[in-house]
Amino acid sequence: MNEQQKIQAEAAAFRTLVKHLDDNKDVQNIDLMILADFCRNCLSKWYMAGVKEQGLEMDYDQARQAIYGMSMQEWKEKHQLPATPEQLAAFDARQANKGCS
C-alpha cells in the first residue's frame, strides 16, 4: 500500500466512524468516555488538529459541526440526556484510575 492509498483508507475509516456515531445517537458521550476514553468532542478536537496540520483554519465549533452533523446546541437539545448518577460515578472512577485530575 502506498502513502496515498493509506491516507485514503484512513479517511474512509474516519468517515465510517463518524457515520457510526451519527447512526447511534443514543450512545451518550459520557458512555463513550467511560468505555473508550474518548467522545465526539475528542474526535472533534482531533479533526480540528488535523485540519490545522494542513495549514488550514477551523475553530472548535466548526469541528464539532463536522462530527455531530449539527451545532452543539442542537445536538444537546435533540440527543443529549442528563448524566445519571451511575454514569457520573463510573466516569469519576475511570478518571481516578487513570491518575487524571
N, C-alpha and C positions, 0 to 999 in steps of 0.2 A: 504494500500500500504506500503510495507516495504521500507527500505532505498535504497536497490539495485534497486528495481522497480522504485522508484522516480528518481534516478540518470539516469536510462535508459530512462525514459520518458523525462527528461530534455535534455538529449543528443539528443534524437530524435527531440525535438522541436528546438534545436540549429541547427541540420543538415537541418531541414526544412527551417529555417530562412535563412541560408547561401544559400541553393538552390534557395529560392525565390528571394533573392538579385541577385544571378547569372542569374536567368531567366529574371530578369528585369534590365538589364544593362543600359537601357535608363534612369532609375531613378538616377540622379546625387547625389553625396554625399552632396552637398550644399542643395539640396531639402530635403534630409533626416534630415539634421541638422536643417533646418527651421521648418519642420513639427514635427519631433520626438526627436530632441535634441540628436541625435547620428547618426553616419555614419559607413561605412565599416571600416574606420580607428579606430574608437572607439571599434567596435566589435573585431578588430584585437588585440588591447591592452588588452581587457578583456580576450580574448582567451590566449594570452601570459601570463597574470597574472595567469590564471587557470592552465596552464602548469607548471609555476614556483611554484605554491602552492603545486604541487605534487613532488617537488624536482627535476624537470627536467629542462633542458636548452632550451631556444628558444629565438631568437632575433626578433626584430620588423619586419625585412624583411621576416623572415620565417613565422611569424604570418600573415602578410599581404598576403603572397603567399597562405596560407591555406584558408583565407577568400575570396580573389579575384580570386583564381584559376590560378593565373599567377603573374608575377612580377609586382610591382607597375609601373615601366616604361612601360611595355607592356600594362597594363590597361589604363594608361594615353593616350598612342598613339592610342589605339583602341576605347576607350569608353568615355573618359573624355572630356567634352566640356568646353570652357571658360565660367565662370560665367557671367550671364547677369547683367546689372546694377540693374534690378529689384530684382534678386536673392541676390545680394550683399546688397541692401537696406533692404530687408526682413531679411537677416541674421543679419545685424547690429542692426536692430530694436529688433530682438529676444534677442540678446546679451545684449542690453541696458535694456530691460525689466527684464532680469534675474539679473541685477546688476553686471554682469561679466565685467572684463576688457579685 
